[in-house]
Amino acid sequence: MAYDRYVAICKPLHYGTLLGSRARVHMAAAAWGSGFLNSLLHTANTFSIPLCQGNALDQFFCEIPQILKLSCSHSYLREAGLIVVSACLVLGCFIFIMLSYVQIFRAVLRIPSEQGRHKAFSTCLPHLAVVSLFISTGTFAYLKPPFISSPSLDLLVAVLYSVVPPAVNPFIYSMRNQDLKDALKKVIHLVVFQKQ
């Protein structure tokens, strides 16, 4: 999405050339392929770890750091290595996204009209907010030092990176729709005046 917005804002006349159907297929295949390979490696490695502290987790889903806490062998170091590799992959994506947005913001700040700048910022900032929330909480969940760990903090961070970004994403993007804004104002107005 960051590259799509970069091309749309910084190189609008080349949009069809740079983001043709072939480029979109390649980007989707790269995202799906790297995600599948990453999850396959983690899954295969996680199933090879012997568990000696039971199999009950203090989470609502099987999160890799929680499974590693149950391991009794040193084979968890392979999984920790995979987590570091994944973190590097995520960091690389995050740097690419940030560089794209730096270029976008530089181009937007050169737009002479206030309305044009507002439109461009309202398109980019929601995506940047959701991606930043996901990456920062996910990175904290997987790379936090063990002495910070507590069951309630682990659960909170897991909810923040696994539930909140997908739940907030449609809300943020739909709030750009004027009809939805008007309907939300009507509902709030009805709720407020019915209580009085």
Summary of the structure (lengths in Angstrom):
residues: 196
radius of gyration: 21.4
end to end distance: 44.6
largest distance: 64.4
contacts: 486
relative contact order: 0.09
helix: 80%
strand: 1%
